[in-house]
Amino acid sequence: MTHHERLEATYLIETPLDPAQVAEVMAGEQSCGTFTRVHGETDALRERARATVEQIEALPDAPAPSLPNAWLERQGRGGPWRRARVRIAFPTANIGANLPTLAATVSGNLYDLGEVTGMRLESLRLPAAYRARFDLPLLGTSGTRARTGVSSGALVGTIIKPNVGLSSEQTAELVTRLCAAGVDFIKDDEVCADPAHAPLAQRIPAVMAAVREHQQRTGKHVMVAFNITDETDAMRRHADLVEREGGSCVMASLNWCGYSALQTLRRHTPLALHGHRNGFGALSRHPLLGIGFQAYQTLWRLAGVDHMHVHGLQGKFSQPDDEVTESARDCLLPLADGVNDTVMPAFSSGQWAGTVPATWAATGTDDLLFMSGGGILAHPGGPEAGVASIRQAWSATRAGQSLDAAARDAPELAAALAFFGPRTK
C-alpha cells in the first residue's frame, strides 16, 4: 500500500447550495476537517489526510426537496434543488484494513449533513492493493460448484417452506423430499434461525442426516444454507456444528449481524457464507437516500461472503428488473483489477420456470443460484417436477428455444406454464 493510495466513492446529492461547495464539505467532514479549519490542521496534514473532490457532474434540478431538513429551514433556504453526482477520493491510510471504519468513512455522518436534502452512496472503487488487505470468498462460484458437483448450468435451489413452524424432524423430512427432487441447494428462510420448535442444535443434525443419506446413496451433496443469524459467539458454535455434521454452508442476515460479526465468522469457518440482504430496502429504496447495491455488495464482499442475494426478475418485490440485473452483474465483477473475488448472485422471490428466460437474458451466465420456493414446492406434479421444469426451461433458453416450444416435449415445464403462468400476469 502506497502512502497516497486512495479509494473512490461516488454519491448522488441534492442541495439548494452550490454542489461544488457541498462536495468540499463532504470531503472535509469524512476526513480531517469540520465546518472550519481547526488548530493543528496544517497544510501538510491536509495534503496527506484530506479527502479530495475528483469530479462533479451536474444533473437536472428537482422540483422539491426529497428529504426534510431542519438546518436549511432555520436559514430560510429554498430551491432550486440542485442535484449532482460527486466523486470523492479518500486516502486508504486514514482507514487501514478496517471494514467498519471504511463504511463509516464513505457513509457515516454524510447522511446527516445540513447542506443536503438528498444523499446516496452509489458506488465504490478500490485499489487492488487495498482490496487485498481484506477477506476473499473461500468458495465463491468455483468452490460452490465443486462442493455441489454442478459443473455447468445454474444451481437450482429452494427455500424451506413453511418459513417457520416445522419441527426439526419435519424439516428433515422435507429436506429428504427436496434432495430426492434433485435440487442443488436448500436454504432456511431469514426469519427461521434458532426457534423453539426447531432449535439449530437439533435441526442441523436432523437435516444433515438426510443430506448424508442422500449423498451416500447418489453421490450428490446438496448444499444447505443453515440460517445461523445470532450474536457472534453463537454463530461460531452453530457453524462448527454444521461443519461437524458434514455441511457446507451457513447463512447470515448481513444487515443485522454487522460487518465485524461476518468478518469473525469468515475467519472462523471454512463453510460457504450465504449473505442474505433482508432489510436492504430500508437502506436503498428511496432514490435520494442510503446506498446503492454496487457499494453495498462491495463492503460485504470485503467481509468474505460467497453468495449475495439480488432478489429476482419479474418477482414479488419492489425492485425494477434493471436494478436486479445490475446487482447480479456487480456480483460477477471483480472488485479490483487482477483479483479473483467474484461471488455467486442468488436469485429469489417469486422465481419459477417462467422467469428463467429473463434471468438468462439479464446475466448471460450459469454462475448463479436460481432459488424457487413455490415454483418447486407448489408445482402440481410435486417438487421433483418443479425442479425438472426449471432445468428444462434453463436448457431451452440457453439453446435459444422458447418455453412454449420446449414445453411440447417437456411435460413438467408445460405443467408449470399452465399452473403458474396466469398467476404471474
N, C-alpha and C positions, 0 to 999 in steps of 0.2 A: 504494500500500500504506500503510495507516494503521499508526501505531506500535503500536496494541493489537490488530491483526488476528491472529486465531487460527484454526488448523485443528483439527478434532476427530477423535480416534481412539477406536474402541470395541473393547473387549477382553472376552474370556471368561477369568475367572480361577478358580482353585481353591486354597484355603488353609485351614489349621487355625486361622488367626488371624482377627481382625476384618477383613472385606473393606474397610471404610472406612479402616482403618489401612494396609492393603496398598496401596490406591489412592493414598494420600498418599505412600507410599514410591515408587510408580511415577512419580508426577508429579515428585517431587524428583529421583529418580535420572536422569530423562531431560531435566532442565532445569538449574537452577542448584545443586541440592542433592546431598548424600550422606546417609549414615545419621544425621548430626547437623549442626547449623549450624556453619559454619566462619568463621574470621576473614575479614572483608571482605564477608560475606553480610548486607548491611544490609536493613532493611525496604523501602527504596526499590528496591534491586536486585531483591528477591524480587517486589515488586509489578510490576516491569517484565518480568522474565525467567522467573519460575517458571511451570511448567505448573499448571493448576488442575483439580481434580476437579469435573466438571459433574453427573454422575449415577451412582448405584449402584443396580442392580436385583438384589435377592436372588433366587437360583434354588434349586431343591431341592438338598439335600446329596448328596454322592456316598458310596457305601458304602466306598470305599477310595481311597487316593491314586492319581491317574492316572500320575504320574511319580515316580521316586526322587528323594530329596532328602537329602543328607548333612548339610546345615546344620540341618534340622529333627531329624534323627536324633541329632545330637550334643546337642541340647537335650532329647531325650526327648519331643518333641512328638507327640501322636497326634491323632485326629479329635475332633470331627466335621470332615469335609472339606467346607468351605463353598464353594459356587460363586456367582459373581455376574457380572453384566455391568456393566462400568465404562466410562464415557465421560470422556475427558480432553482438555482443550483446551491446545494448545501455541502459544506465540507464534511467528508466522512470522518475526519479526525475529531470533530465535535461529538460524534456519536459512538464510534467504535462498533464492535460486533455485539450490539445491544439492541435486540429487536423491540422491546417495549419503548425504549428511548427513541429508536428510529420512528416508530409510529407516533410518538408524542411530538417529534420534531416536524414531521411532514403533515401532521393533523393538529392535534392538541388545541391550543388556545386560538388558532386561526378561526375556528367556528364561532368564537365569541367576540371577534373584533367589532368595535363600534362603527368602523368605517364601511361595513358591508351589509347588504340585505340579501346576499346570496354567496355561498362559499362551498365549493365541491372539489375535492381532490379527485382528479380524473386518472392520472397515470403516474407511474414511477419508472425511471430508467436507472440501472445500476452499473457501475464499472465492474468488469469481470473480477478484478482482484478483491473488490469489496464483497461481491456475491459469494466468492469462495470462502469467506470467513464464516458463513452461516451453514446450517444443515442442508443436506441434499435429501431427496426422497430415497429411501432404502430400496424400495421395489419399483415404484413408478410404473410405467407402461410395460416395459420388458419383463420386470420381475413379477408383475401381476399375471402376465401371460404365462410365464414359466411355472408359476405356482399352481395355476388352474389348468395348465395343459392346453390352453387355447392359443394355437399358433397363428390363426388367421380368423378374420371375421370379428364383428363386435361381440363383446362379452354380454350375454343375456342374463339379466338379473331380476330379482323380485324383492318385495318387501313383506315382512311378516304382517299379515292381516288376520284377525283384528289387531289394531295397533297395541291395545292393552287388554288385559282380561284373561288371556290364555295362561294356564299353568305351565310350569316347566315341562311336564310330561306332554301336555297338549302341543306346546311349541315344538318339541322334539318330533311328535307325530307328524306335524305339518312339514317340518324340515325333511323328514323321510319322504313324504309325498313330493316335495319340490325337487329333492335330489333325483328321485325316480323320473320326474318330469323332464329332466335334462338341463336344468339351469346351471349356469357357471358361478353365480354369485347370489347370495341372500343377505339382506341387511335388516337389522332392527329398525323400528321407527324411532324418530328423535325423541318422542315422548315416553318411550319404554326403555328405561335403563336398568334400574335395580328395584322393581316394585315388590311389594309384599307377597303378591300371589305368584311371582316367578323371579325370586332373587337370583342374581348372577351366580352366586355360589352353587346354586342348584341347576340353573338354566344352562350354563356353559357346559358342565359335564353331560347333561342330558342331550343337548343338541350335538355336541361333538361325538357322542357315542353313535348317533345316527349318521353323522358325516363320515366317521371312520368305517362304519359297517358298509356304507355305500362305496367308499374308496377301496376297501378290501375286495368287494365283490366285482367292481367295474374298473378299478384303476384310476377313477376320476376323483380328484379332490375338488370339492365345492368350497369356495371361499365364503365364509360367513363373517360379516362385519357386526360384531357384538357392540352394542352401544354401552360404553363404559363411562360415559359422561359423569363426572363426580369431582370431588376435590382431588388434588394431585396424588396423594399417597394411595387413596382408594383406586385411582385409575391404574397406578403401577401394579397394585395387587391383582386387580382384575386382568390386566394384560398378562401377568405371569401365569395366571390360571389358564387363560386361553392358550398360551404357549405350551404349558404342560399337557394340555388335552389335545395337542396336535393341530390347533387352529392356526390361521394365517393372517387374520385381520381384526382390527378393532376400530370402532367409530367414536368420534367425539363431536359434540356441538361446539364448534370453534368459538363463536362469539361469547359463549357463557363460561367456557373454561379459561380462555385467555392465552396470550402468546407464551407466557412463561411456562404454564402447565403443559402446553403442547410441545414446547422445546424439551422439557424434562421427560415427557413421555417418549418423544422420538429418540432421545439418547438412552433411554432405558430398555426399549424393546426392539427386537428385530422384525416385529409384525408390520404389515401394511397399515398405514394410518389413513382411514377414510374420513375426509373432512366434510362435515355437514354444516352448511352455512345458514341454518334456520335463524331467523332474525335479521338477515341481510337486508330485507325490505325496509326495516326501520332505519338502516344506515344509507339507503340508496334510492328509495322510491321517489323522493322529491328531487326534481331535476336540478335544483339550485341549492342542495344541501347534502352533506355526507360524503360518500366515497363511491367512485365507480369501480366496476369489477376488476378492471386491469390492475389498479393499485391494490385493491383488496386481496386478490389472489397472489399478488407479488409478496405481500407481507406474510401471508400464511404459507406460501411455498418456502420462504426463508426459515420457517419453523420445521420443515421437513415432511410435510404431508405427501401422500402418494396419490390420492384421489381427491377431486374437488367437485362439489355439486354445482351444476349450472342451471337447474330446472329443465324443462322440456319444451320442445317445439309443439305448437298447437295444443299446449297443455292447459291446465286448470288455473294457473296463476297469472298475475297481472303483467309480467314482463312481455314486451313485444318479441316476436321471433328474432328480429335482427339483434336484439340485445343478448338473447340466449346464444345465438350463433357466434357473436363476437366473444362472448365469455368462453365458449368452448375453444375457439381458436387461440385465445390468450393462454389457456392451459397447455396447449400443444406447442407453444413457442418457448424457446429457452429464455431465461431472464437476462442472460448476458452472452456475449459472443464466446463461442468455444466451450460452453458449459452444457453438459447433458443433464438437464434437470426438469424436463417436461413431466407433467403429471397427467393422469387419466381423467378426462372430464366425465362426470356421472350425470346422465340424463334421467330425469324422473318427473313425476307429476302428470298424470293423465296420458301416459305413453302406452301405445299398443301397436299392433302390426301396421295400422293405417298411418302412423306418424313416422314410420321408417323412411319413406322417400324424402320427406322434408329434412330428416336428420342427416341422411347421406348427402343431399344437395347442399346442406349448410356446412358440413365438415369435410366431405370427400375422403374420409378415413375410417378404418375399422377400429382405431385406437380409442375406444370409448366404452363406457359401461352404459348399456341400454336397459334401464330398470323399469319394469312394468308390474304394478300391483294388480289392479283389477283386470288389466289386459291379459294377464296369465291366470290369475285365480278365479276370475269370473267368466272365462271362456266357456261357452256352452258345452264344449267337449271335454272340459276339465283342464287342469294345469298342464298336462303333457301336450294337449292340443294347443294351448295358449303359447307355450314355448315354441312348438313347431311352426305356428303361424308367424311368429316374429322372425324365425330363421328363414322361412320361405319368403317372407317379404324382403328380408335383407339380401338374399341371393338374387331374387328377381330384380331388385332395384340396382344392385351392382352390375347386373347384366344388361341394364337399360330397358328392362321389361316393365310394363305397367302392372300394378297389383291386380287389376281386373283380369288381365290376360293370364297372369300367373295363377290366379285362383281357379282357372278351369281345370288345372291338373294338381291342385293343392287344396284338398277339402278343408283342412284346418284353417287356411287363410281365407277361403271362401266363407266359412262359418263366422270368422272374426269380422269380416267386412259386412256381412249381413246383420250380425248381432250388435257390434259396436258402432258401425258407421252412422246410422241415424242419430245416435246419441251425441255425436261429436259435431253435428252441423251447427 
